[in-house]
């Protein structure tokens, strides 16, 4: 391989140092271990492994500058190895920066006094070689990590968590994480939060495979209480179609966010999906969309305030014996659903309309509300929604 067009003095100096690549690699490894946490203990990368990779890197940089890089000397295998070893990408990149700075210091130190001015003028060309090396290693690291993600469900869940939770590293490399999960080419995304029917179980059984059959890419994680995922929407497959698929898989409550156009909005979409899930009745097996029921979403977003409202409007009702409480709440819901028609409510409840009238009067007495007044009826409706969402009756 022909080296870059550098000054003759730089080429000669690099050629003179090339036979010392082994010693320089060992010194570089020592520098990296002393400066970068994660390499010092040798838990992920042994010192012998680090020396070997540093030697290859030193040989590659010096050989490139000398115009004497042999086939097989390219150190991209280091990127592949570090991905397989689980070394964080930021740590790998930092190690290459420390190593490149070490080589530059050696060049400056070993240059003849009369050649140092030339060396300084050639600094940009020398660092360009180091930067190209880092870029090649980065590509190898990403390819290896993507392969590992496809093989390793735990690693995949970590990347999904990084997208959903806004991990500091993931925020800087959100596109990279999405690419490894095969989500990065979409222009619209939806987040789904499914309640686990029992701790640690999927609320949407085999959802990733089912969606893949419709050519929809997604990535999921499962924790103690929820199964959550990012869905990359495609042309011809909208939120309505997604809800239909999810409804056929749901084992408990499932919340679906609004569509977001950018990956940096995923964390907000997760919040929406969780609120949409909580806005459903606690015992429901159903799919709820954020925004489909604005009042329920509002109440689910402020559970503490919802409890205050329940206590203010329905506190006396909830204090009744359980049987009376159920009758009162069911009657109120039926009467409101019927638009204040006692006959329609009586049909829904399978009782005489006079029974409904009696119960409504009793409800007014207990709550101190006049349900003929729209404001009082509205307060009752909102309080009943709070009761449903909070699972109080």
Secondary structure, DSSP 8 states (H G I E B T S, - for coil): -------HHHHHHHHHHHTTHHHHHHHHHHHHHHHSTTTSS-SSS-HHHHHHHHHHHHHHHHHHHHT---TT--THHHHHHHHHHT--HHHHHHHHHHHHHHHHHHHHHHS-GGGHHHHHHTHHHHHHHHHHHHHHHHHHHHHHHHHHHHH-HHHHHHHHHHHHHT-HHHHHTHHHHHHHTT-TT-S-EEEEEEE-SSTT--SBTTHHHHHHHTT-EEEEEE-SSEEEEEEE-BTTB-HHHHHHHHHHHBSS-EEE---BSSGGGHHHHHHHHHHHHHTS-TT---EEETTTTHHHHHHHHTHHHHHHHHHHHHHHHHTS-HHHHHHHHHHHHHHHHTTT-HHHHHHHHTS-HHHHHHHHHHHHHHHT--TTSHHHHHHHHHHHHHHHHHT--
